Amino acid sequence: MRTALTQARRSGAFVGLRDLVRPQQMPNLAAWYDVSDLGSMVVDGSNRVSLLSDKSGNSAVNVLALNGVVGNYASAPDSAALNPAGDFAGWLDLASFDYTPAALQRLMVHGGGAGDRAFFFSVNTNGTLFLQVSYNGTALLDFTSTAATGVSNFERKKIGFEVDVDNGAAGTSVNFYTADSGGAWVKLGSTVTVAGTGTLFNATTAFTIGAGSTGGDVFAGLVYRATFLTGTLSGGSAILDADFTLQSKLATSFTESSVNAATVTINSTGATGARISGTRDLYQGTAANQPVLVTALPQSTVYTSNFSAGADSWTSDAPASKVITGNVDGINGQDDWLSVARAGSAGVLDAIRASALPAMGRRTHITVRLFNPSGSAITHVMLTSDNVTDVRGVIAIAANTQVDADVTVFTNGATPTTIRARATNSAGAAVSLDVGQIFYLKTMVTEQVANSQNYIFFDGSTHYIKSPAFSEPQPISRYTVASQVSWTSGDYLWDGAVAANGAALIQTTSTPQMNLNAGSSVAANTTLVLQTQAIITEIFNTTASILGIGRKTTTTGNAGSGVPNGVTIGASGAATAANFGNITFSERLEFGGAHGVNLVYRVFLYLARKWGLANS
């Protein structure tokens, strides 16, 4: 692909930055996540990310996102207004992940166990609608639509029912309906009639949306709006009108807009539990699983340690006020330097500890300045660390001489990072200094993250973030600005949202190899060096799938015919997340269709320019 891209550029197919367009201007944009836009995220005081919004335009309105796990639903308290004295109706504007679910799913319910039942509106496993009505709180009249909805999975649709509690022939009649969003109601099948008349029982249990009264029989899908009325669908009066599209992201409760003005509460449990969000927003509700936002620092930012003078054999954390002062000082003899050791003591010192380093996941350049004011040389000083990518070996410090030694670290957030200066023998073992010998040190920390841009750090142990499911068949083209912090065979950088290997990028075989997997593990690529930010291009197109890093030579293969149907970052897409990847993540653009050379290059130029990455 690189050759083709180069030829296209030379042929004049692209004219510099005129080909860089906003992502929404490109066709079939399915999802767009952009960490440079801090306004698109919900972040707590510890920089933990609970929500990363989709900016593609497909999530323009908010919804109640329900994952089909027990305990996740919306509810409103019982009130006199929710007990109509005559005919009644109800409807939902929704998108089900499966309109023929494996088990019955409750859509709208008022009532609980025997003695407190009013009505239960559900969808059956065969796709028919199912309504149960009670006039005495215990006995239920069952009504099943004579036709299935016939709606495709993930499709948005309005579904509803009308109940005539006395049809004039000693019976109760129910009609079911469907409608396009904003369209007129269309009757579904025939009228269903059951013997018996009455008034809907005055239940005291909470009114629920997306589950039964105890949070079971849960619905998996998106709810845009849920309305309960007295009278009919077209001419009735709303007595509960929960419009989730009007609510703020992650709102935990709101006042619904009927005359009842009930408080609707979002009941949520688990990592990807019920929430109000955009239809394709990434979400993580459990603090321990939330990845961490690392925000940009100016490229030239320099910190300097400034310890009190004359301290000997200091091996514990300095007071916070002494660790970083934010300026670079001169030598000034031994003022604001820290002595490592004097004669007769082991020359070991923690030069800088984790508390003084920038945020986790950040590449950091450490300069340790060593000063030997004594009259004799110190022949062996070593810099060591518990997490380094560039180890500095033995340093000799001549008499009355200053030496600057550099170490580059990548703080991973799991292991505290400590840089140590150590007086050693030729074998590297710590030794005591000779009589009259002493040396001092200070540290300078310079930000070195690529282009000093924002990113989200995933720790490889518990962190992940996930979208609701949405329809996303192959072929798919996606572009991600990211890095591999560490490497473990079998760990997932990302995947789809409904099952493992829907459309996954997985570390496999040996460092730093990654493979595509949508049912088959192929397109082995070893060009993304650890801790290097790059543009990762993936095209899932069954037998013609492609994996590329930057504009280096691509790898290809038959990745399988799996479909992602959503996005998981930092783990597999299985229902129970696993195989967590230790990565950084900055931006994702995902498109329907297999991009050709021209579109690949346009997206690449956009991301390379934005994130300061090499055009190679």
MARTI-528477 format. One line per field, with one value per residue (C-alpha): residue number from 1; residue in one letter; x, z, y. Coordinates in Angstrom, 1 decimal. Layout:
N
pos: c(NUM, ...)
code: c(A, ...)
x: c(X, ...)
z: c(Z, ...)
y: c(Y, ...)
This chain:
616
pos: c(1, 2, 3, 4, 5, 6, 7, 8, 9, 10, 11, 12, 13, 14, 15, 16, 17, 18, 19, 20, 21, 22, 23, 24, 25, 26, 27, 28, 29, 30, 31, 32, 33, 34, 35, 36, 37, 38, 39, 40, 41, 42, 43, 44, 45, 46, 47, 48, 49, 50, 51, 52, 53, 54, 55, 56, 57, 58, 59, 60, 61, 62, 63, 64, 65, 66, 67, 68, 69, 70, 71, 72, 73, 74, 75, 76, 77, 78, 79, 80, 81, 82, 83, 84, 85, 86, 87, 88, 89, 90, 91, 92, 93, 94, 95, 96, 97, 98, 99, 100, 101, 102, 103, 104, 105, 106, 107, 108, 109, 110, 111, 112, 113, 114, 115, 116, 117, 118, 119, 120, 121, 122, 123, 124, 125, 126, 127, 128, 129, 130, 131, 132, 133, 134, 135, 136, 137, 138, 139, 140, 141, 142, 143, 144, 145, 146, 147, 148, 149, 150, 151, 152, 153, 154, 155, 156, 157, 158, 159, 160, 161, 162, 163, 164, 165, 166, 167, 168, 169, 170, 171, 172, 173, 174, 175, 176, 177, 178, 179, 180, 181, 182, 183, 184, 185, 186, 187, 188, 189, 190, 191, 192, 193, 194, 195, 196, 197, 198, 199, 200, 201, 202, 203, 204, 205, 206, 207, 208, 209, 210, 211, 212, 213, 214, 215, 216, 217, 218, 219, 220, 221, 222, 223, 224, 225, 226, 227, 228, 229, 230, 231, 232, 233, 234, 235, 236, 237, 238, 239, 240, 241, 242, 243, 244, 245, 246, 247, 248, 249, 250, 251, 252, 253, 254, 255, 256, 257, 258, 259, 260, 261, 262, 263, 264, 265, 266, 267, 268, 269, 270, 271, 272, 273, 274, 275, 276, 277, 278, 279, 280, 281, 282, 283, 284, 285, 286, 287, 288, 289, 290, 291, 292, 293, 294, 295, 296, 297, 298, 299, 300, 301, 302, 303, 304, 305, 306, 307, 308, 309, 310, 311, 312, 313, 314, 315, 316, 317, 318, 319, 320, 321, 322, 323, 324, 325, 326, 327, 328, 329, 330, 331, 332, 333, 334, 335, 336, 337, 338, 339, 340, 341, 342, 343, 344, 345, 346, 347, 348, 349, 350, 351, 352, 353, 354, 355, 356, 357, 358, 359, 360, 361, 362, 363, 364, 365, 366, 367, 368, 369, 370, 371, 372, 373, 374, 375, 376, 377, 378, 379, 380, 381, 382, 383, 384, 385, 386, 387, 388, 389, 390, 391, 392, 393, 394, 395, 396, 397, 398, 399, 400, 401, 402, 403, 404, 405, 406, 407, 408, 409, 410, 411, 412, 413, 414, 415, 416, 417, 418, 419, 420, 421, 422, 423, 424, 425, 426, 427, 428, 429, 430, 431, 432, 433, 434, 435, 436, 437, 438, 439, 440, 441, 442, 443, 444, 445, 446, 447, 448, 449, 450, 451, 452, 453, 454, 455, 456, 457, 458, 459, 460, 461, 462, 463, 464, 465, 466, 467, 468, 469, 470, 471, 472, 473, 474, 475, 476, 477, 478, 479, 480, 481, 482, 483, 484, 485, 486, 487, 488, 489, 490, 491, 492, 493, 494, 495, 496, 497, 498, 499, 500, 501, 502, 503, 504, 505, 506, 507, 508, 509, 510, 511, 512, 513, 514, 515, 516, 517, 518, 519, 520, 521, 522, 523, 524, 525, 526, 527, 528, 529, 530, 531, 532, 533, 534, 535, 536, 537, 538, 539, 540, 541, 542, 543, 544, 545, 546, 547, 548, 549, 550, 551, 552, 553, 554, 555, 556, 557, 558, 559, 560, 561, 562, 563, 564, 565, 566, 567, 568, 569, 570, 571, 572, 573, 574, 575, 576, 577, 578, 579, 580, 581, 582, 583, 584, 585, 586, 587, 588, 589, 590, 591, 592, 593, 594, 595, 596, 597, 598, 599, 600, 601, 602, 603, 604, 605, 606, 607, 608, 609, 610, 611, 612, 613, 614, 615, 616)
code: c(M, R, T, A, L, T, Q, A, R, R, S, G, A, F, V, G, L, R, D, L, V, R, P, Q, Q, M, P, N, L, A, A, W, Y, D, V, S, D, L, G, S, M, V, V, D, G, S, N, R, V, S, L, L, S, D, K, S, G, N, S, A, V, N, V, L, A, L, N, G, V, V, G, N, Y, A, S, A, P, D, S, A, A, L, N, P, A, G, D, F, A, G, W, L, D, L, A, S, F, D, Y, T, P, A, A, L, Q, R, L, M, V, H, G, G, G, A, G, D, R, A, F, F, F, S, V, N, T, N, G, T, L, F, L, Q, V, S, Y, N, G, T, A, L, L, D, F, T, S, T, A, A, T, G, V, S, N, F, E, R, K, K, I, G, F, E, V, D, V, D, N, G, A, A, G, T, S, V, N, F, Y, T, A, D, S, G, G, A, W, V, K, L, G, S, T, V, T, V, A, G, T, G, T, L, F, N, A, T, T, A, F, T, I, G, A, G, S, T, G, G, D, V, F, A, G, L, V, Y, R, A, T, F, L, T, G, T, L, S, G, G, S, A, I, L, D, A, D, F, T, L, Q, S, K, L, A, T, S, F, T, E, S, S, V, N, A, A, T, V, T, I, N, S, T, G, A, T, G, A, R, I, S, G, T, R, D, L, Y, Q, G, T, A, A, N, Q, P, V, L, V, T, A, L, P, Q, S, T, V, Y, T, S, N, F, S, A, G, A, D, S, W, T, S, D, A, P, A, S, K, V, I, T, G, N, V, D, G, I, N, G, Q, D, D, W, L, S, V, A, R, A, G, S, A, G, V, L, D, A, I, R, A, S, A, L, P, A, M, G, R, R, T, H, I, T, V, R, L, F, N, P, S, G, S, A, I, T, H, V, M, L, T, S, D, N, V, T, D, V, R, G, V, I, A, I, A, A, N, T, Q, V, D, A, D, V, T, V, F, T, N, G, A, T, P, T, T, I, R, A, R, A, T, N, S, A, G, A, A, V, S, L, D, V, G, Q, I, F, Y, L, K, T, M, V, T, E, Q, V, A, N, S, Q, N, Y, I, F, F, D, G, S, T, H, Y, I, K, S, P, A, F, S, E, P, Q, P, I, S, R, Y, T, V, A, S, Q, V, S, W, T, S, G, D, Y, L, W, D, G, A, V, A, A, N, G, A, A, L, I, Q, T, T, S, T, P, Q, M, N, L, N, A, G, S, S, V, A, A, N, T, T, L, V, L, Q, T, Q, A, I, I, T, E, I, F, N, T, T, A, S, I, L, G, I, G, R, K, T, T, T, T, G, N, A, G, S, G, V, P, N, G, V, T, I, G, A, S, G, A, A, T, A, A, N, F, G, N, I, T, F, S, E, R, L, E, F, G, G, A, H, G, V, N, L, V, Y, R, V, F, L, Y, L, A, R, K, W, G, L, A, N, S)
x: c(0.0, 2.9, 4.0, 0.4, 0.2, 3.4, 2.4, -0.9, 0.8, 3.3, 0.5, -1.2, -4.2, -3.5, -2.6, -1.0, -3.2, -6.2, -7.0, -7.3, -11.0, -13.1, -14.0, -17.8, -17.2, -16.1, -18.6, -20.0, -18.4, -19.5, -17.8, -15.3, -13.5, -11.2, -9.2, -7.9, -11.4, -11.7, -15.3, -16.2, -15.3, -16.6, -13.6, -13.5, -11.1, -8.6, -8.6, -10.6, -12.6, -16.2, -17.4, -15.8, -18.4, -18.8, -18.5, -19.5, -23.0, -24.5, -24.9, -26.4, -29.2, -28.9, -30.7, -31.2, -28.6, -29.4, -27.1, -29.6, -28.0, -30.2, -30.4, -30.1, -33.3, -35.2, -38.0, -40.5, -42.3, -45.9, -48.5, -52.2, -51.7, -50.3, -53.6, -56.0, -59.7, -60.5, -58.8, -55.0, -52.1, -48.3, -45.4, -41.6, -39.3, -36.4, -33.7, -33.4, -30.2, -32.3, -36.0, -36.3, -34.4, -33.3, -35.7, -38.7, -37.8, -39.8, -40.3, -42.7, -44.1, -46.3, -46.7, -44.8, -45.9, -49.4, -51.6, -49.8, -50.0, -51.3, -49.7, -46.6, -45.6, -42.9, -41.4, -41.4, -38.6, -40.5, -40.7, -44.3, -45.5, -47.0, -49.2, -50.6, -53.3, -54.7, -58.0, -57.6, -53.9, -53.3, -55.1, -53.6, -55.3, -52.7, -52.6, -50.1, -49.8, -50.8, -47.7, -44.1, -42.7, -40.4, -37.9, -34.2, -31.8, -30.5, -33.2, -34.9, -38.7, -41.7, -43.9, -47.0, -50.3, -53.9, -56.2, -60.0, -61.0, -64.6, -65.3, -69.1, -69.1, -68.0, -64.4, -61.1, -59.6, -55.9, -54.4, -50.6, -48.8, -45.5, -44.3, -41.1, -39.7, -41.8, -44.2, -47.9, -48.9, -49.5, -51.5, -49.6, -51.7, -55.3, -57.2, -56.7, -59.7, -60.0, -63.2, -63.5, -63.7, -62.6, -60.4, -56.6, -55.5, -54.0, -50.5, -48.2, -44.9, -42.6, -43.2, -40.3, -38.8, -36.6, -37.1, -39.6, -40.2, -37.2, -34.9, -35.2, -36.4, -34.2, -34.3, -31.0, -31.1, -31.6, -34.7, -35.2, -38.6, -41.2, -44.8, -47.8, -51.2, -54.9, -57.0, -55.4, -52.0, -53.1, -55.7, -54.7, -53.1, -49.6, -49.4, -45.7, -43.4, -39.8, -37.9, -34.3, -33.2, -33.6, -31.4, -27.7, -25.1, -24.8, -27.7, -28.8, -32.3, -34.6, -38.2, -40.4, -42.5, -46.1, -48.4, -47.4, -43.8, -42.5, -38.8, -37.3, -34.3, -31.6, -30.8, -27.4, -25.0, -21.8, -19.1, -21.3, -24.6, -27.7, -26.8, -27.9, -25.4, -25.1, -25.9, -22.2, -20.5, -17.8, -18.6, -17.2, -19.2, -16.9, -14.1, -11.6, -12.1, -11.9, -8.9, -7.0, -6.8, -3.3, -3.4, -0.7, 2.1, 4.1, 6.9, 9.5, 8.3, 11.2, 11.0, 13.9, 14.2, 15.3, 16.3, 17.6, 21.3, 23.5, 21.2, 23.0, 22.0, 18.5, 16.4, 12.8, 10.4, 11.2, 8.5, 6.2, 7.5, 11.0, 10.4, 9.7, 10.0, 9.3, 12.5, 16.1, 18.7, 22.4, 24.9, 25.8, 28.2, 26.0, 23.1, 19.8, 21.7, 21.3, 24.3, 24.3, 26.8, 29.8, 32.8, 31.8, 28.2, 26.7, 26.2, 22.6, 20.0, 16.5, 17.0, 13.3, 10.3, 6.9, 5.2, 7.5, 7.0, 4.3, 1.2, 1.0, 1.6, 3.8, 7.3, 9.6, 13.2, 15.1, 18.4, 20.3, 23.0, 25.9, 28.4, 31.6, 33.2, 35.9, 39.5, 39.4, 37.5, 34.5, 35.0, 31.8, 28.3, 25.4, 21.9, 19.3, 15.5, 12.7, 11.1, 13.4, 13.7, 17.2, 19.7, 22.7, 25.7, 28.8, 29.6, 32.9, 32.9, 36.3, 37.3, 35.4, 33.3, 29.7, 28.2, 24.7, 23.4, 20.1, 17.5, 14.2, 11.3, 7.8, 5.7, 3.1, 0.9, 1.2, 4.8, 6.2, 9.0, 12.2, 15.5, 18.5, 22.0, 24.3, 28.0, 29.2, 32.2, 33.1, 30.6, 27.7, 27.4, 26.8, 29.9, 30.9, 32.8, 36.4, 37.4, 36.9, 34.6, 31.1, 28.8, 25.6, 22.8, 19.6, 17.1, 15.4, 12.3, 11.4, 8.1, 8.8, 5.4, 4.9, 3.9, 2.7, -0.8, -3.6, -4.2, -6.1, -4.0, -5.2, -3.3, -3.4, -5.1, -8.6, -9.1, -11.5, -14.3, -17.2, -20.0, -23.5, -24.0, -24.8, -25.0, -21.6, -21.2, -18.0, -16.2, -15.0, -12.1, -10.8, -7.8, -6.5, -3.8, -2.3, 0.7, 1.5, 2.9, 3.8, 3.2, 1.6, 0.6, -3.2, -3.9, -6.4, -5.8, -9.4, -12.4, -16.1, -18.8, -20.8, -18.3, -14.6, -13.0, -15.8, -13.1, -10.1, -6.5, -4.5, -0.9, 0.3, 3.4, 6.2, 6.9, 5.7, 3.5, -0.2, -2.8, -6.2, -9.0, -12.6, -12.7, -9.2, -5.9, -4.0, -2.0, 0.8, 2.5, 5.7, 6.4, 4.8, 7.7, 6.6, 5.9, 5.8, 2.7, 1.5, -1.5, -2.8, -4.9, -7.2, -9.5, -11.7, -12.8, -12.9, -10.3, -8.8, -8.2, -5.3, -3.2, -0.8, 1.3, 1.9, 2.8, 5.0, 4.5, 1.1, 0.2, -2.8, -5.0, -8.4, -9.5, -12.8, -16.4, -17.0, -18.7, -17.8, -21.3, -19.7, -16.4, -14.4, -11.1, -8.5, -10.0, -11.8, -15.4, -16.7, -19.6, -17.1, -14.1, -10.8, -7.3, -6.7, -4.2, -1.7, -2.0, -2.4, -5.3, -5.7, -8.2, -10.3, -12.1, -14.2, -16.0, -18.3, -16.8, -13.3, -11.3, -9.1, -5.8, -7.2, -9.4, -6.7, -4.2, -6.7, -7.4, -3.7, -2.8, -5.5, -4.3, -0.6, -0.9, -3.2, -1.0, 2.4, 3.3, 5.7, 4.3, 5.9)
z: c(0.0, 0.7, -3.0, -4.1, -1.8, -3.0, -6.6, -5.9, -4.2, -7.1, -9.7, -8.2, -6.8, -3.6, -3.3, 0.1, 2.9, 0.6, 1.0, 4.7, 5.6, 8.7, 9.3, 9.0, 5.4, 4.5, 3.5, 5.8, 9.1, 11.7, 14.8, 15.9, 19.2, 19.8, 23.0, 21.9, 22.5, 26.3, 26.0, 24.5, 27.7, 31.3, 33.6, 37.4, 39.8, 39.4, 35.6, 35.3, 32.1, 32.4, 29.0, 25.6, 23.2, 19.6, 17.4, 14.1, 14.1, 14.7, 18.4, 17.9, 20.4, 23.8, 24.7, 27.6, 26.9, 28.4, 28.2, 29.1, 32.5, 35.5, 37.6, 34.6, 33.8, 34.4, 37.0, 38.3, 41.7, 41.8, 41.9, 41.5, 38.0, 36.9, 37.5, 34.7, 35.3, 31.7, 28.4, 28.3, 25.9, 25.9, 23.5, 23.2, 20.7, 20.8, 19.0, 20.1, 19.8, 19.0, 18.1, 18.6, 21.9, 23.5, 26.4, 27.0, 27.5, 29.5, 27.9, 30.2, 33.4, 36.3, 38.9, 40.7, 42.2, 42.9, 44.6, 43.0, 39.2, 36.7, 33.3, 31.7, 28.1, 26.6, 23.4, 23.0, 21.7, 18.3, 17.8, 18.7, 21.2, 24.5, 26.9, 30.2, 32.1, 35.5, 36.9, 40.4, 41.0, 40.6, 37.6, 34.2, 30.8, 28.1, 24.7, 22.0, 18.7, 15.8, 13.8, 14.7, 14.4, 11.6, 12.5, 11.8, 14.8, 15.8, 13.8, 15.5, 15.7, 17.7, 19.1, 21.1, 22.4, 23.0, 25.5, 25.3, 28.8, 27.8, 24.1, 24.6, 24.1, 27.6, 26.6, 26.6, 23.2, 22.5, 19.3, 18.7, 16.5, 15.0, 13.5, 12.1, 14.2, 13.5, 11.3, 11.7, 13.7, 11.6, 13.1, 13.7, 13.0, 14.1, 17.2, 20.1, 22.4, 25.7, 27.8, 30.8, 31.5, 34.3, 35.5, 35.5, 39.0, 41.2, 41.6, 44.1, 42.7, 40.8, 37.1, 35.2, 31.7, 30.3, 33.0, 35.4, 38.8, 40.4, 37.6, 35.8, 32.3, 31.1, 27.7, 25.7, 23.4, 23.3, 24.5, 23.1, 24.7, 26.7, 27.1, 29.1, 28.4, 29.3, 26.2, 22.8, 21.2, 19.0, 21.1, 24.7, 27.5, 28.7, 32.4, 32.1, 29.3, 29.7, 26.8, 27.2, 24.1, 26.1, 29.0, 29.8, 29.3, 32.4, 34.2, 37.0, 37.2, 35.7, 35.8, 33.0, 31.0, 31.6, 34.1, 36.6, 36.6, 38.1, 38.8, 36.5, 38.0, 36.0, 37.9, 36.9, 38.0, 36.5, 34.2, 31.2, 33.1, 32.3, 31.4, 29.4, 26.6, 22.8, 20.9, 20.1, 23.1, 24.9, 28.6, 31.7, 34.9, 37.4, 38.7, 38.9, 35.2, 34.1, 32.0, 32.8, 30.8, 30.5, 29.3, 27.3, 28.9, 27.0, 25.1, 26.8, 30.4, 32.7, 36.4, 38.8, 42.2, 44.9, 48.1, 51.3, 51.5, 53.4, 53.6, 53.8, 52.5, 51.8, 50.6, 51.3, 49.7, 50.3, 51.4, 48.6, 48.7, 48.1, 45.2, 42.4, 42.4, 38.7, 37.9, 36.9, 39.4, 39.1, 40.9, 43.7, 45.4, 47.3, 47.8, 46.8, 45.9, 47.8, 49.0, 48.2, 50.7, 52.8, 53.7, 55.3, 54.1, 51.2, 48.3, 47.3, 46.7, 45.2, 42.8, 41.9, 42.9, 41.3, 43.1, 41.3, 37.8, 35.3, 34.9, 34.1, 30.6, 29.8, 28.2, 30.4, 30.0, 33.3, 33.6, 36.8, 37.5, 39.6, 41.3, 43.0, 45.0, 46.6, 45.6, 44.2, 41.4, 42.0, 39.4, 39.5, 39.7, 38.1, 37.3, 37.7, 37.5, 38.1, 34.7, 32.1, 28.3, 28.2, 30.9, 31.6, 32.6, 34.8, 35.1, 36.3, 38.1, 38.2, 41.2, 41.4, 38.3, 37.3, 35.1, 33.5, 32.9, 31.0, 31.5, 29.6, 31.5, 30.6, 33.7, 33.4, 36.4, 37.9, 39.2, 41.0, 39.0, 40.9, 39.4, 41.6, 41.6, 43.2, 44.0, 42.9, 42.3, 38.8, 39.1, 39.9, 43.6, 46.0, 47.9, 50.5, 49.4, 50.3, 53.0, 51.8, 48.9, 48.6, 45.6, 45.2, 42.7, 41.4, 38.8, 35.9, 34.3, 30.7, 29.1, 26.0, 24.9, 21.2, 20.2, 23.8, 23.0, 25.1, 25.4, 27.5, 29.3, 29.7, 32.3, 30.8, 34.0, 34.5, 32.2, 29.3, 27.8, 25.6, 23.3, 23.1, 20.3, 16.8, 13.3, 11.7, 9.0, 7.1, 5.3, 7.8, 7.7, 10.9, 11.9, 15.4, 16.9, 19.7, 21.1, 22.7, 26.2, 26.9, 25.2, 26.3, 23.9, 23.7, 25.0, 23.0, 22.0, 21.0, 19.6, 18.7, 21.4, 21.4, 21.4, 21.3, 17.9, 16.3, 14.7, 17.0, 17.1, 19.3, 20.4, 19.4, 18.9, 19.9, 20.7, 19.2, 16.8, 16.3, 14.3, 13.0, 14.1, 13.0, 13.3, 12.0, 13.3, 10.3, 8.9, 11.4, 11.7, 13.7, 12.8, 15.8, 18.3, 21.9, 23.4, 19.9, 18.9, 15.4, 13.1, 13.0, 9.9, 9.8, 7.0, 7.8, 4.5, 4.9, 2.5, 1.7, 5.2, 5.7, 8.7, 8.4, 10.8, 9.5, 5.9, 6.3, 4.3, 5.1, 6.0, 4.6, 5.1, 5.5, 8.9, 8.9, 8.5, 12.1, 12.7, 15.6, 16.1, 18.3, 19.9, 22.9, 23.7, 26.0, 26.1, 24.2, 23.2, 25.2, 27.5, 30.4, 29.3, 29.4, 27.9, 28.8, 26.7, 28.1, 25.5, 25.0, 22.8, 21.2, 18.4, 16.4, 13.0, 11.9, 8.5, 6.8, 3.6, 2.5, 1.8, -1.3, -1.6, -2.0, 1.1, 3.2, 2.4, 3.1, 6.6, 7.2, 6.3, 8.6, 11.6, 10.9, 10.8, 13.8, 16.1, 14.8, 13.4, 10.7, 7.2, 6.8)
y: c(0.0, 2.4, 2.1, 2.9, 5.8, 7.2, 6.9, 8.6, 11.5, 11.9, 11.7, 14.7, 12.8, 14.7, 18.4, 18.9, 20.0, 20.7, 17.0, 17.3, 17.5, 17.2, 13.6, 14.3, 15.4, 11.9, 9.3, 6.6, 7.8, 5.3, 6.5, 9.2, 9.4, 12.3, 12.7, 16.1, 17.4, 17.6, 18.7, 15.3, 13.4, 13.0, 12.9, 12.8, 14.6, 11.7, 12.0, 8.7, 8.7, 7.5, 8.7, 9.4, 10.8, 9.8, 12.9, 11.2, 12.7, 9.2, 10.0, 13.4, 12.7, 11.0, 7.8, 5.4, 2.7, -0.6, -3.6, -6.4, -7.1, -7.5, -4.3, -1.9, 0.0, 3.3, 3.8, 6.3, 6.1, 5.1, 7.9, 8.3, 9.7, 6.3, 4.5, 5.4, 4.8, 3.9, 3.0, 3.4, 3.1, 3.1, 3.4, 3.4, 4.8, 2.3, 0.3, -3.3, -5.1, -8.2, -8.0, -11.8, -12.1, -15.3, -14.6, -12.4, -8.8, -6.3, -2.9, -1.1, -2.3, -1.2, -3.9, -6.6, -9.9, -11.3, -8.7, -5.7, -6.2, -3.6, -4.2, -5.7, -4.8, -7.1, -8.5, -12.3, -14.5, -14.9, -11.1, -10.7, -8.1, -9.2, -7.3, -8.6, -6.6, -7.1, -5.8, -7.3, -7.2, -10.9, -12.5, -11.5, -11.2, -12.1, -10.4, -11.4, -9.6, -11.8, -10.7, -10.2, -6.7, -7.8, -5.0, -5.6, -5.7, -2.3, -0.5, 2.4, 1.9, 3.0, 0.3, 0.7, -0.7, 0.5, -1.1, -0.8, -2.0, -2.5, -3.2, -3.4, -7.2, -8.2, -8.2, -6.3, -5.5, -4.6, -3.3, -3.2, -0.7, 0.2, 3.4, 4.9, 7.7, 10.7, 8.6, 7.6, 4.6, 1.4, -1.4, -4.6, -7.7, -8.0, -6.8, -9.2, -9.7, -11.5, -12.0, -9.7, -6.0, -3.8, -1.0, -1.3, -2.3, 0.5, -1.0, 0.6, -0.8, 1.6, 2.1, 0.6, 1.0, -1.7, -4.3, -5.8, -4.4, -6.1, -5.3, -8.6, -9.7, -6.9, -5.2, -4.9, -1.8, 1.9, 3.8, 7.2, 7.9, 6.0, 7.4, 6.1, 7.6, 7.6, 7.1, 6.2, 6.6, 9.4, 11.2, 10.4, 12.4, 11.5, 10.6, 9.7, 11.0, 10.1, 11.7, 10.6, 12.5, 15.8, 14.7, 15.4, 12.6, 10.5, 12.2, 9.9, 11.3, 13.9, 15.1, 13.7, 16.1, 15.0, 16.7, 14.0, 15.5, 12.3, 11.8, 9.2, 7.4, 5.6, 2.3, 1.2, -1.6, -2.9, -1.6, -0.9, -0.4, 1.7, 5.3, 8.3, 8.8, 9.1, 5.9, 5.2, 6.9, 4.9, 4.3, 2.8, 3.0, 1.2, 3.4, 0.6, -0.1, 3.5, 4.4, 7.6, 10.8, 12.2, 15.8, 17.6, 19.6, 22.2, 20.5, 22.6, 22.1, 21.3, 20.5, 20.4, 18.7, 21.1, 19.3, 20.8, 21.0, 18.5, 15.5, 12.2, 8.8, 10.0, 7.0, 8.0, 10.4, 14.0, 16.4, 17.4, 21.0, 19.7, 17.3, 19.7, 23.5, 24.2, 26.0, 25.1, 26.2, 26.7, 24.6, 27.1, 24.7, 22.2, 24.5, 22.8, 19.6, 16.4, 14.5, 10.8, 9.6, 10.4, 8.3, 5.0, 4.9, 3.1, 5.5, 4.7, 7.4, 7.6, 10.5, 10.8, 8.8, 8.1, 11.0, 13.5, 12.1, 13.1, 11.1, 7.5, 6.4, 9.4, 9.1, 11.2, 12.3, 12.4, 14.2, 13.3, 15.9, 14.4, 16.7, 15.5, 18.4, 16.2, 16.1, 12.6, 10.9, 8.7, 6.0, 4.0, 5.6, 3.8, 5.0, 2.3, 2.2, -0.2, 0.8, 2.0, 1.9, 3.5, 2.3, 4.5, 2.4, 3.3, 7.0, 8.3, 11.7, 13.4, 15.5, 18.8, 17.9, 17.9, 15.2, 15.1, 11.6, 10.8, 8.1, 7.8, 6.2, 5.3, 5.4, 2.6, 3.5, 0.0, -0.1, 3.0, 4.4, 5.3, 6.5, 5.6, 6.9, 4.3, 4.3, 0.8, -1.3, -2.5, -5.3, -2.9, -3.8, -0.9, 0.2, 2.6, 5.7, 6.3, 8.8, 12.3, 11.3, 12.8, 13.6, 15.4, 15.2, 16.9, 15.7, 17.5, 16.1, 17.1, 16.2, 14.0, 12.6, 12.7, 16.3, 16.8, 15.7, 14.2, 10.5, 8.0, 5.4, 1.8, -0.1, -3.7, -5.0, -3.6, -0.6, -0.7, 1.4, 0.3, 1.5, 0.2, -2.3, -0.8, -2.3, -2.4, -5.1, -5.7, -4.1, -1.6, 0.8, 2.2, 4.5, 4.8, 7.0, 4.8, 3.1, -0.2, 0.5, -3.1, -6.4, -9.7, -12.4, -12.6, -9.1, -7.0, -3.4, -3.2, -5.2, -5.0, -4.7, -7.9, -10.8, -11.5, -11.3, -9.3, -7.2, -7.3, -6.1, -8.6, -8.9, -12.3, -14.6, -12.2, -8.6, -6.3, -8.3, -7.6, -9.5, -8.7, -11.2, -11.3, -15.0, -15.8, -14.4, -12.9, -10.0, -10.3, -6.9, -6.2, -2.6, -0.8, -0.5, -0.4, 3.0, 4.6, 6.5, 5.8, 5.7, 2.2, 1.4, -1.6, -2.6, -5.6, -7.0, -10.8, -12.3, -8.9, -7.5, -5.1, -4.0, -1.0, 1.1, 4.6, 4.3, 1.3, -1.9, -3.3, -6.9, -8.7, -11.9, -13.4, -12.0, -13.8, -12.6, -11.5, -8.1, -5.8, -4.2, -1.6, -0.7, -1.8, -0.2, -1.8, -5.3, -8.0, -7.4, -10.4, -9.9, -10.2, -8.1, -9.9, -9.9, -6.2, -4.3, -1.8, 1.0, 4.7, 5.9, 9.3, 9.2, 6.7, 7.2, 4.3, 4.1, 1.7, 0.3, -0.8, 2.4, 2.5, 4.3, 7.8, 7.7, 6.0, 8.7, 11.5, 10.1, 9.5, 13.0, 14.4, 12.4, 12.8, 16.6, 16.8, 14.6, 15.7, 12.2, 11.5, 11.3, 7.8)
